[in-house]
Structures are given as C-alpha cells and as structure tokens.
Amino acid sequence: MRNGERANPKQKAREMDGDIAEILDHSIAAVVDPGVYGKISKWMMADLGIPPGVPPTLGVKFYNDSLQRLIPKYVKASFFPKKKRERGQLVSAMENYIQTFRAMVDRAIDGEKPTERDIEILKSAIPQRGTLVNVMKDDKTGRFSPAIWETLPLVTDVLWLWVYWIWNGDIRMNRCKAHDCNKIFVPKRSDQGYCSVNCRTRAFHQRKKHIRKDGPRMKAPGVPRGIPPRSD
C-alpha cells in the first residue's frame, strides 16, 4: 500500500479472510492424513495424466487428414444444418478449429512455448469437477444427500487435452522427415524418423536420384605429402 493511501475496507476484509483461511488450513493439515489428502486433492484437481486405455494416436488421423477430406465427412452427416447460411458458418468454424489444432500440435511437437491463446484454449478444455450440485432424497430412508456431478468434456476438448499431453511429454510425437509427407506419428523407436516404410524407401531413392543428378563428389586437388610446393 502506498504512503497516504487509504485502505479499502472491503479489500482489507478479503485479505484478512484469506489469512485466516490459510492459517486454518495449515492447522487442520496437521491432523489430516497426508496420504489421504493427496489422493483427494489429486481427484479434485482433475488428474490430467493420460487415462488408462486412451491410445496416444488419438488425434493423429484428425491432424493428418486434409481439409478437403475432413469437411465433406461432416457435411454429409445427418446432424449437419440444411440451410446454406448455417452450413457456411459451420464449415468456416470447422476450418478455423482444424487450422488452430494443427498449429498447436506443430508447436507442441517442436517444443515451442505456448502462446497466450494456446493457454486459454488448454485451460478451457480442462474438466471442472463439481460443476453441478443437486440435493437427492432417498425415498426409503427419507435422508437428503448432495450429489456432485461432473461435466462431460466435448470431443473438441478431448483433442485439446491430447495436444496438452504432447506438450508436457506424456505422448511422444514425431513428424515424418519425408518432404512430400509431413504427417505426424507415434514413433515405435526414439530414432524413428519416417511414418512408414514407404516414406523411408521413397526418401532413400530421392536422395540417390539427387546424388546422380549432381554427380559424384570430387576431392579438392591438393599437393601430395612430402613434396614441397613449387615457388615459380
């Protein structure tokens, strides 16, 4: 607080409440089993590790398919709007989503720092627990009990979480080295640089063709060892 500046009563009350809550929390922490506290905290904070059974290849096909192939798949779906204007708006939104998704995956694979927009998207995709509290009554016992419901994430949010797992290293993802491919893939080995045998073979033949075109490499002419250079 600056000299001569009067304290805001509401702000001062909030700071005091925060201090009291922190002291109270530390006091109770001395009594609660730390192991149990850790488990409950992990549950409440929504463990963002990869759930069991989720394949690391979750978003690979979505990234690798071209816009020309992805958009028609959705346009033909029964839930797609029939009106031309609404269809155009939805197609535009899908194109923006796909482009943003691919740009984020590229930054995650390259180990670049997330942009502010990336962070906003990832935060919005993190599942929030306890979003709805309802009071349920048991007809047999007559007891009332609160029920905590979780909001199921959207499929788009699941794909953002998949990008998050690439960024933090839970999923290892490589980009194919073939210049005419550039697809992403989950490597089976740490040194795997091509997504398939076809890409590796094609790249090998392209290198051989390039060497034949340029001709064999010639060693630069030099003076044989043991013979002094001529001075004339």
Secondary structure, 3 states (H helix, E strand, C coil): CCCCCCCCHHHHHHHHHHHHHHHHHHHHHCCCCHHHHHHHHHHHCCCCCCCCCCCCCCCHHHHHCCHHHHHHHHHCCCCCCCCHHHHHHHHHHHHHHHHHHHHHHHHHHHCCCCCHHHHHHHHHHCCCCCCEEEEEECCCCCCEEEEEECCCCCHHHHHHHHHHHHHCCCCCCEECCCCCCCCEECCCCCCCCCCCHHHHHHHHHHHHHHHHHHCCCCCCCCCCCCCCCCCC
